[in-house]
Amino acid sequence: MDPLSDILSLLKPRNYMSAGFDAAGPWAIRFADQANSIKCGTIVSGQCYVSVEDLAGPVLLTSGSSFVLPRGRTFFLASDPDCPPVDAPHIFAKAQSGGIVKHNGGGECFIVSSRFVLSGPHADMLMAALPPIVRIENDQDEASLRWLVERIMQELRNPQPGGFLVLQHLAHTVLVQALRLHLSNAQQASGQSDRTGQNAPDVPDWFAALSDKQIATAIACIHEDPAHPWTLKELARHAGMSRSAFAARFRDVVSVPPMAYLTRWRMLLAGDRLTHSGLPISEIALSVGYESESAFSTAFKRVMGCAPRRFGKDTL
């Protein structure tokens, strides 16, 4: 798989709900209890504001704009940021996945959105690289995203047999396409250094890595064969750079050195296999490049915070 697919596979996003919201007049909604989840939505018509708790001011979303909220934090949607919010259950108490909720009669703002529950144990580590609000503007090349949203609209308005499964697949595709557009936007943005320092120390900026073509080439090599005995020199050669330039560039873009990234990715894969595969630790160690179970256990505990045997039990 490609690196973005690898990361999403570890997150294991499960579509919890897809629905439409048709509103009019003044309104504001507070969505709490979003831990371990991603919210993804599109403004089909009208406009509204989105904001995340304890962060800077609201972001205006107009017709055609999409958003992803990857941090699992309490957020707000509103017609006016000064409007007092009500908690979401008061409006969506009777809502069902695949339905459309009308508020104040509807007709002024229509939103299609999906919520994904992340069942992978590494969600916080993997999603920390994304900004709290990913906004995809209407003027970007997002024809494929618009087509997907239109299909969701059709399923919501005209329920058909098998509609639940169709909505599940469409919602997942919308999430992937939205992240693709975010990566494309990052690739076109000038000044990679503007993103440096946004993350906590030693936390890889996965998405910045994928937005840099040379660094992404090295990342793809690591993801394609994590058990290979990679060296800094070999990764630099694949990236088409000198060893020193590659090391400096990688650290600048990704926020960690190349070999630290390699180790962390190996441990994330190992953690997933400890939880889901049932394989013995010695086989898992070998699958991520460690012939010595002892060396693997030491590296795993350093990166993941506990011994492999304890991790497998704690995440069941």
Number of C-alpha atoms within 10 A of each C-alpha: 10 11 20 17 11 15 21 17 13 19 23 17 20 17 22 15 20 25 22 24 20 20 21 16 13 14 19 20 20 19 17 15 11 18 15 21 24 24 23 22 24 27 22 22 17 18 19 23 17 22 21 21 15 9 10 8 12 18 15 17 21 18 17 21 21 26 22 24 25 25 23 22 20 16 21 21 22 22 21 18 20 10 12 12 16 14 13 15 13 9 14 14 9 9 16 12 16 22 19 20 20 17 18 12 11 14 14 16 20 23 24 22 22 25 23 24 20 22 14 20 19 19 24 17 14 22 23 19 23 20 14 19 19 17 21 21 18 17 8 12 13 17 10 13 20 18 12 16 25 14 14 26 20 12 20 21 12 11 12 11 7 9 14 17 10 14 23 20 12 20 26 18 16 24 23 16 16 24 19 15 19 20 19 15 16 18 17 11 11 9 10 16 10 10 16 15 13 14 16 11 9 14 18 26 27 23 24 22 25 23 21 19 12 18 26 19 19 24 24 18 18 22 20 14 13 18 17 13 11 16 13 16 15 14 23 22 14 15 19 15 16 13 17 12 11 23 20 13 20 24 20 19 25 26 26 20 19 26 15 16 22 19 18 21 20 25 24 21 19 24 23 20 19 22 19 12 11 10 12 11 18 15 14 25 25 15 18 22 17 20 15 11 15 12 11 25 20 13 20 23 15 13 17 15 11 16 16 24 13 12 18 19 10 11 13 9
